């Protein structure tokens, strides 16, 4: 099963500002999401309830799975110290 990945404008901007090595690492994790590999992803709590976190080295991809549309909206890509 393949999912569609959409970037929020802020997430796209954050991705494009990463160095090439980090972009490669994050892009691989986004391809994993697109392929339906959600193993090890953590559900967030509090004000981020309903969203999930995927780890990509020191970077975190915060995303939302949108029901029957099978759409994964990437909300944020940031260093783990800044993401929450």
N, CA, C and O atoms as CSV, one atom per row, in Angstrom:
chain,resi,resn,atom,element,x,y,z
A,1,UNK,N,N,0.847,-1.176,0.000
A,1,UNK,CA,C,0.000,0.000,0.000
A,1,UNK,C,C,0.895,1.242,0.000
A,1,UNK,O,O,1.874,1.313,0.743
A,2,UNK,N,N,0.555,2.193,-0.820
A,2,UNK,CA,C,1.332,3.417,-0.934
A,2,UNK,C,C,0.489,4.603,-0.471
A,2,UNK,O,O,-0.697,4.697,-0.785
A,3,UNK,N,N,1.108,5.488,0.264
A,3,UNK,CA,C,0.439,6.675,0.784
A,3,UNK,C,C,0.924,7.903,0.026
A,3,UNK,O,O,2.034,7.920,-0.505
A,4,UNK,N,N,0.089,8.917,-0.017
A,4,UNK,CA,C,0.470,10.201,-0.593
A,4,UNK,C,C,1.061,11.056,0.525
A,4,UNK,O,O,0.517,11.101,1.628
A,5,UNK,N,N,2.160,11.725,0.247
A,5,UNK,CA,C,2.795,12.601,1.222
A,5,UNK,C,C,2.644,14.037,0.748
A,5,UNK,O,O,2.956,14.355,-0.399
A,6,UNK,N,N,2.166,14.900,1.629
A,6,UNK,CA,C,2.034,16.326,1.322
A,6,UNK,C,C,2.779,17.111,2.393
A,6,UNK,O,O,2.733,16.752,3.570
A,7,UNK,N,N,3.448,18.154,2.005
A,7,UNK,CA,C,4.182,18.999,2.935
A,7,UNK,C,C,3.398,20.269,3.234
A,7,UNK,O,O,2.885,20.914,2.320
A,8,UNK,N,N,3.306,20.624,4.493
A,8,UNK,CA,C,2.856,21.966,4.846
A,8,UNK,C,C,3.953,22.908,4.333
A,8,UNK,O,O,5.117,22.508,4.297
A,9,UNK,N,N,3.628,24.132,3.939
A,9,UNK,CA,C,4.656,25.054,3.428
A,9,UNK,C,C,5.840,25.240,4.393
A,9,UNK,O,O,6.990,25.304,3.958
A,10,UNK,N,N,5.558,25.326,5.690
A,10,UNK,CA,C,6.633,25.500,6.673
A,10,UNK,C,C,7.541,24.273,6.713
A,10,UNK,O,O,8.759,24.413,6.820
A,11,UNK,N,N,6.966,23.075,6.630
A,11,UNK,CA,C,7.759,21.848,6.651
A,11,UNK,C,C,8.636,21.750,5.403
A,11,UNK,O,O,9.791,21.330,5.477
A,12,UNK,N,N,8.079,22.139,4.260
A,12,UNK,CA,C,8.867,22.119,3.033
A,12,UNK,C,C,10.058,23.078,3.137
A,12,UNK,O,O,11.170,22.745,2.727
A,13,UNK,N,N,9.814,24.254,3.683
A,13,UNK,CA,C,10.876,25.241,3.862
A,13,UNK,C,C,11.949,24.704,4.817
A,13,UNK,O,O,13.144,24.855,4.562
A,14,UNK,N,N,11.515,24.077,5.919
A,14,UNK,CA,C,12.465,23.503,6.875
A,14,UNK,C,C,13.298,22.415,6.214
A,14,UNK,O,O,14.506,22.335,6.439
A,15,UNK,N,N,12.661,21.574,5.396
A,15,UNK,CA,C,13.376,20.505,4.696
A,15,UNK,C,C,14.425,21.084,3.756
A,15,UNK,O,O,15.559,20.605,3.726
A,16,UNK,N,N,14.068,22.096,2.998
A,16,UNK,CA,C,14.983,22.685,2.023
A,16,UNK,C,C,16.156,23.406,2.679
A,16,UNK,O,O,17.189,23.611,2.040
A,17,UNK,N,N,16.009,23.795,3.950
A,17,UNK,CA,C,17.095,24.464,4.655
A,17,UNK,C,C,18.052,23.495,5.353
A,17,UNK,O,O,19.073,23.918,5.894
A,18,UNK,N,N,17.732,22.205,5.345
A,18,UNK,CA,C,18.635,21.215,5.933
A,18,UNK,C,C,19.858,21.039,5.041
A,18,UNK,O,O,19.791,21.275,3.835
A,19,UNK,N,N,20.979,20.622,5.637
A,19,UNK,CA,C,22.143,20.314,4.806
A,19,UNK,C,C,21.852,19.033,4.017
A,19,UNK,O,O,20.918,18.300,4.342
A,20,UNK,N,N,22.645,18.769,2.993
A,20,UNK,CA,C,22.370,17.664,2.070
A,20,UNK,C,C,22.319,16.311,2.778
A,20,UNK,O,O,21.471,15.481,2.454
A,21,UNK,N,N,23.206,16.080,3.730
A,21,UNK,CA,C,23.216,14.801,4.450
A,21,UNK,C,C,21.920,14.605,5.228
A,21,UNK,O,O,21.344,13.517,5.222
A,22,UNK,N,N,21.464,15.661,5.897
A,22,UNK,CA,C,20.219,15.582,6.667
A,22,UNK,C,C,19.030,15.427,5.725
A,22,UNK,O,O,18.095,14.687,6.030
A,23,UNK,N,N,19.052,16.113,4.584
A,23,UNK,CA,C,17.967,15.972,3.607
A,23,UNK,C,C,17.850,14.533,3.127
A,23,UNK,O,O,16.746,14.003,2.997
A,24,UNK,N,N,18.987,13.904,2.865
A,24,UNK,CA,C,18.996,12.518,2.422
A,24,UNK,C,C,18.397,11.606,3.483
A,24,UNK,O,O,17.593,10.726,3.173
A,25,UNK,N,N,18.789,11.816,4.730
A,25,UNK,CA,C,18.306,11.007,5.838
A,25,UNK,C,C,16.793,11.187,6.032
A,25,UNK,O,O,16.064,10.208,6.190
A,26,UNK,N,N,16.335,12.419,6.021
A,26,UNK,CA,C,14.916,12.711,6.199
A,26,UNK,C,C,14.113,12.197,4.999
A,26,UNK,O,O,13.027,11.644,5.176
A,27,UNK,N,N,14.633,12.373,3.793
A,27,UNK,CA,C,13.931,11.910,2.592
A,27,UNK,C,C,13.715,10.400,2.632
A,27,UNK,O,O,12.664,9.918,2.209
A,28,UNK,N,N,14.692,9.647,3.133
A,28,UNK,CA,C,14.536,8.200,3.240
A,28,UNK,C,C,13.405,7.849,4.194
A,28,UNK,O,O,12.623,6.937,3.923
A,29,UNK,N,N,13.312,8.569,5.313
A,29,UNK,CA,C,12.236,8.314,6.278
A,29,UNK,C,C,10.872,8.698,5.698
A,29,UNK,O,O,9.868,8.047,5.985
A,30,UNK,N,N,10.839,9.745,4.890
A,30,UNK,CA,C,9.587,10.135,4.248
A,30,UNK,C,C,9.176,9.076,3.233
A,30,UNK,O,O,7.989,8.783,3.094
A,31,UNK,N,N,10.149,8.494,2.516
A,31,UNK,CA,C,9.834,7.391,1.601
A,31,UNK,C,C,9.295,6.190,2.382
A,31,UNK,O,O,8.405,5.484,1.907
A,32,UNK,N,N,9.843,5.960,3.588
A,32,UNK,CA,C,9.323,4.889,4.447
A,32,UNK,C,C,7.854,5.149,4.788
A,32,UNK,O,O,7.029,4.236,4.738
A,33,UNK,N,N,7.531,6.400,5.135
A,33,UNK,CA,C,6.133,6.749,5.422
A,33,UNK,C,C,5.261,6.494,4.202
A,33,UNK,O,O,4.165,5.946,4.315
A,34,UNK,N,N,5.746,6.891,3.053
A,34,UNK,CA,C,4.988,6.727,1.814
A,34,UNK,C,C,4.715,5.252,1.539
A,34,UNK,O,O,3.676,4.901,0.980
A,35,UNK,N,N,5.646,4.394,1.932
A,35,UNK,CA,C,5.492,2.951,1.735
A,35,UNK,C,C,4.663,2.286,2.826
A,35,UNK,O,O,4.372,1.093,2.747
A,36,UNK,N,N,4.283,3.050,3.841
A,36,UNK,CA,C,3.457,2.496,4.906
A,36,UNK,C,C,4.226,1.903,6.064
A,36,UNK,O,O,3.668,1.135,6.847
A,37,UNK,N,N,5.506,2.246,6.188
A,37,UNK,CA,C,6.331,1.752,7.299
A,37,UNK,C,C,6.238,2.728,8.467
A,37,UNK,O,O,6.923,3.750,8.498
A,38,UNK,N,N,5.375,2.393,9.427
A,38,UNK,CA,C,5.150,3.251,10.576
A,38,UNK,C,C,5.737,2.644,11.852
A,38,UNK,O,O,5.487,3.148,12.947
A,39,UNK,N,N,6.516,1.563,11.717
A,39,UNK,CA,C,7.082,0.899,12.881
A,39,UNK,C,C,8.002,1.852,13.645
A,39,UNK,O,O,8.802,2.574,13.051
A,40,UNK,N,N,7.873,1.838,14.956
A,40,UNK,CA,C,8.734,2.667,15.791
A,40,UNK,C,C,8.295,4.117,15.905
A,40,UNK,O,O,8.878,4.874,16.681
A,41,UNK,N,N,7.280,4.519,15.149
A,41,UNK,CA,C,6.788,5.889,15.240
A,41,UNK,C,C,6.000,6.034,16.535
A,41,UNK,O,O,5.310,5.108,16.962
A,42,UNK,N,N,6.108,7.186,17.142
A,42,UNK,CA,C,5.431,7.412,18.416
A,42,UNK,C,C,4.276,8.381,18.248
A,42,UNK,O,O,4.382,9.399,17.563
A,43,UNK,N,N,3.171,8.036,18.891
A,43,UNK,CA,C,2.029,8.944,18.924
A,43,UNK,C,C,2.350,10.062,19.901
A,43,UNK,O,O,2.878,9.809,20.984
A,44,UNK,N,N,2.039,11.279,19.532
A,44,UNK,CA,C,2.289,12.417,20.398
A,44,UNK,C,C,1.094,12.647,21.304
A,44,UNK,O,O,-0.019,12.206,21.014
A,45,UNK,N,N,1.341,13.347,22.412
A,45,UNK,CA,C,0.284,13.612,23.389
A,45,UNK,C,C,0.113,15.109,23.565
A,45,UNK,O,O,0.800,15.906,22.926
A,46,UNK,N,N,-0.800,15.476,24.428
A,46,UNK,CA,C,-1.024,16.889,24.733
A,46,UNK,C,C,-1.584,17.640,23.544
A,46,UNK,O,O,-2.488,17.158,22.861
A,47,UNK,N,N,-1.037,18.836,23.297
A,47,UNK,CA,C,-1.559,19.667,22.213
A,47,UNK,C,C,-1.308,19.063,20.831
A,47,UNK,O,O,-1.907,19.494,19.846
A,48,UNK,N,N,-0.414,18.055,20.758
A,48,UNK,CA,C,-0.109,17.398,19.481
A,48,UNK,C,C,-0.808,16.051,19.344
A,48,UNK,O,O,-0.448,15.255,18.477
A,49,UNK,N,N,-1.795,15.789,20.181
A,49,UNK,CA,C,-2.505,14.509,20.135
A,49,UNK,C,C,-3.078,14.282,18.745
A,49,UNK,O,O,-3.644,15.195,18.142
A,50,UNK,N,N,-2.931,13.066,18.240
A,50,UNK,CA,C,-3.399,12.723,16.907
A,50,UNK,C,C,-2.298,12.772,15.865
A,50,UNK,O,O,-2.485,12.305,14.742
A,51,UNK,N,N,-1.151,13.332,16.225
A,51,UNK,CA,C,-0.002,13.406,15.321
A,51,UNK,C,C,1.009,12.344,15.740
A,51,UNK,O,O,0.939,11.800,16.842
A,52,UNK,N,N,1.943,12.060,14.848
A,52,UNK,CA,C,2.962,11.061,15.106
A,52,UNK,C,C,4.338,11.638,14.841
A,52,UNK,O,O,4.486,12.655,14.164
A,53,UNK,N,N,5.343,10.968,15.387
A,53,UNK,CA,C,6.725,11.392,15.232
A,53,UNK,C,C,7.527,10.251,14.635
A,53,UNK,O,O,7.449,9.114,15.101
A,54,UNK,N,N,8.297,10.559,13.603
A,54,UNK,CA,C,9.250,9.610,13.035
A,54,UNK,C,C,10.642,10.186,13.231
A,54,UNK,O,O,10.892,11.356,12.940
A,55,UNK,N,N,11.531,9.358,13.723
A,55,UNK,CA,C,12.903,9.777,13.994
A,55,UNK,C,C,13.765,9.588,12.749
A,55,UNK,O,O,13.697,8.552,12.088
A,56,UNK,N,N,14.573,10.595,12.437
A,56,UNK,CA,C,15.541,10.537,11.341
A,56,UNK,C,C,16.854,11.096,11.883
A,56,UNK,O,O,17.185,12.256,11.639
A,57,UNK,N,N,17.599,10.274,12.618
A,57,UNK,CA,C,18.822,10.743,13.266
A,57,UNK,C,C,18.482,11.771,14.328
A,57,UNK,O,O,17.677,11.495,15.217
A,58,UNK,N,N,19.081,12.951,14.251
A,58,UNK,CA,C,18.797,14.031,15.193
A,58,UNK,C,C,17.553,14.824,14.806
A,58,UNK,O,O,17.164,15.751,15.517
A,59,UNK,N,N,16.936,14.475,13.704
A,59,UNK,CA,C,15.783,15.208,13.191
A,59,UNK,C,C,14.513,14.444,13.459
A,59,UNK,O,O,14.525,13.215,13.540
A,60,UNK,N,N,13.406,15.166,13.598
A,60,UNK,CA,C,12.110,14.554,13.825
A,60,UNK,C,C,11.140,15.036,12.759
A,60,UNK,O,O,11.092,16.218,12.421
A,61,UNK,N,N,10.378,14.097,12.245
A,61,UNK,CA,C,9.340,14.400,11.270
A,61,UNK,C,C,8.016,14.254,12.019
A,61,UNK,O,O,7.673,13.165,12.479
A,62,UNK,N,N,7.292,15.336,12.136
A,62,UNK,CA,C,5.988,15.315,12.789
A,62,UNK,C,C,4.947,15.239,11.677
A,62,UNK,O,O,4.922,16.076,10.775
A,63,UNK,N,N,4.088,14.221,11.754
A,63,UNK,CA,C,3.130,14.041,10.672
A,63,UNK,C,C,1.761,13.639,11.200
A,63,UNK,O,O,1.599,13.242,12.354
A,64,UNK,N,N,0.796,13.758,10.317
A,64,UNK,CA,C,-0.603,13.460,10.619
A,64,UNK,C,C,-1.112,12.532,9.530
A,64,UNK,O,O,-0.998,12.844,8.345
A,65,UNK,N,N,-1.673,11.390,9.922
A,65,UNK,CA,C,-2.292,10.479,8.955
A,65,UNK,C,C,-3.762,10.859,8.858
A,65,UNK,O,O,-4.459,10.926,9.871
A,66,UNK,N,N,-4.229,11.107,7.648
A,66,UNK,CA,C,-5.593,11.584,7.462
A,66,UNK,C,C,-6.493,10.498,6.899
A,66,UNK,O,O,-6.716,10.423,5.691
A,67,UNK,N,N,-7.004,9.662,7.783
A,67,UNK,CA,C,-8.030,8.666,7.540
A,67,UNK,C,C,-8.061,7.978,6.203
A,67,UNK,O,O,-7.037,7.499,5.715
A,68,UNK,N,N,-9.246,7.925,5.602
A,68,UNK,CA,C,-9.480,7.171,4.383
A,68,UNK,C,C,-8.771,7.739,3.163
A,68,UNK,O,O,-8.640,7.050,2.151
A,69,UNK,N,N,-8.314,8.983,3.242
A,69,UNK,CA,C,-7.610,9.572,2.106
A,69,UNK,C,C,-6.211,8.985,1.957
A,69,UNK,O,O,-5.588,9.128,0.904
A,70,UNK,N,N,-5.710,8.325,3.004
A,70,UNK,CA,C,-4.362,7.776,3.003
A,70,UNK,C,C,-3.343,8.862,2.666
A,70,UNK,O,O,-2.415,8.653,1.885
A,71,UNK,N,N,-3.542,10.008,3.270
A,71,UNK,CA,C,-2.676,11.161,3.054
A,71,UNK,C,C,-1.863,11.397,4.312
A,71,UNK,O,O,-2.422,11.471,5.406
A,72,UNK,N,N,-0.566,11.514,4.173
A,72,UNK,CA,C,0.291,11.839,5.298
A,72,UNK,C,C,0.738,13.269,5.104
A,72,UNK,O,O,1.452,13.575,4.149
A,73,UNK,N,N,0.327,14.143,5.995
A,73,UNK,CA,C,0.707,15.543,5.909
A,73,UNK,C,C,1.898,15.763,6.830
A,73,UNK,O,O,1.783,15.625,8.047
A,74,UNK,N,N,3.029,16.102,6.251
A,74,UNK,CA,C,4.213,16.382,7.050
A,74,UNK,C,C,4.083,17.798,7.574
A,74,UNK,O,O,4.051,18.757,6.804
A,75,UNK,N,N,4.009,17.921,8.889
A,75,UNK,CA,C,3.742,19.205,9.512
A,75,UNK,C,C,5.022,19.929,9.883
A,75,UNK,O,O,5.111,21.150,9.751
A,76,UNK,N,N,6.007,19.187,10.344
A,76,UNK,CA,C,7.213,19.847,10.857
A,76,UNK,C,C,8.405,18.932,10.668
A,76,UNK,O,O,8.293,17.720,10.852
A,77,UNK,N,N,9.545,19.496,10.303
A,77,UNK,CA,C,10.827,18.800,10.271
A,77,UNK,C,C,11.793,19.701,11.022
A,77,UNK,O,O,12.088,20.810,10.577
A,78,UNK,N,N,12.280,19.231,12.148
A,78,UNK,CA,C,13.153,20.073,12.961
A,78,UNK,C,C,14.067,19.206,13.812
A,78,UNK,O,O,13.837,18.009,13.985
A,79,UNK,N,N,15.109,19.837,14.336
A,79,UNK,CA,C,16.010,19.156,15.258
A,79,UNK,C,C,15.213,18.753,16.482
A,79,UNK,O,O,14.283,19.456,16.877
A,80,UNK,N,N,15.562,17.642,17.081
A,80,UNK,CA,C,14.761,17.117,18.182
A,80,UNK,C,C,14.620,18.090,19.334
A,80,UNK,O,O,13.626,18.021,20.057
A,81,UNK,N,N,15.575,19.000,19.544
A,81,UNK,CA,C,15.476,19.969,20.639
A,81,UNK,C,C,14.429,21.051,20.362
A,81,UNK,O,O,13.930,21.689,21.289
A,82,UNK,N,N,14.103,21.251,19.100
A,82,UNK,CA,C,13.218,22.359,18.717
A,82,UNK,C,C,11.806,21.920,18.346
A,82,UNK,O,O,10.901,22.751,18.265
A,83,UNK,N,N,11.612,20.636,18.124
A,83,UNK,CA,C,10.379,20.177,17.499
A,83,UNK,C,C,9.154,20.220,18.394
A,83,UNK,O,O,8.040,20.367,17.892
A,84,UNK,N,N,9.321,20.099,19.681
A,84,UNK,CA,C,8.154,20.027,20.562
A,84,UNK,C,C,7.869,21.367,21.153
A,84,UNK,O,O,6.921,21.513,21.924
